[in-house]
């Protein structure tokens, strides 16, 4: 009788954990997921938007677009990133927001790589630095 009770409680706990698991239905950067052609820069008022080159990595291209206003990075988007399979999507859903946040905090390309997303991080930093160089930052 005790075995049945333990089995029943274990099964109930597993079911609760399974149904409590939340998944992300949107990608890491849903505002800009279309590839941009080449490195471009646009200006609107005091803000200047610069797109770094698409950097080829082992898992796919990474491209960063920054908006600067008064020499300060005010926005970062990642139009291209590895998303060829579910693992890429999971890794980048976690890593890209961290990289963007670190960029805004550091105001430079001098940021750490994200553990578990080293290849994407390195491509991100390379594209970011090229965009900053193009912007004169």
Secondary structure, 3 states (H helix, E strand, C coil): CHHHHHHHHHHHHHHHHHHHCCCCCCCCCCCCCCCCCCCCEEEECCEEEEECCCEEECCEEEEEEEEEECCEEEEEEEEECCCCCHHHHHHHHHHHHHHHHHHHHHCCCCCCCCCCCHHHHHHHHHHHHHHHHHHCC
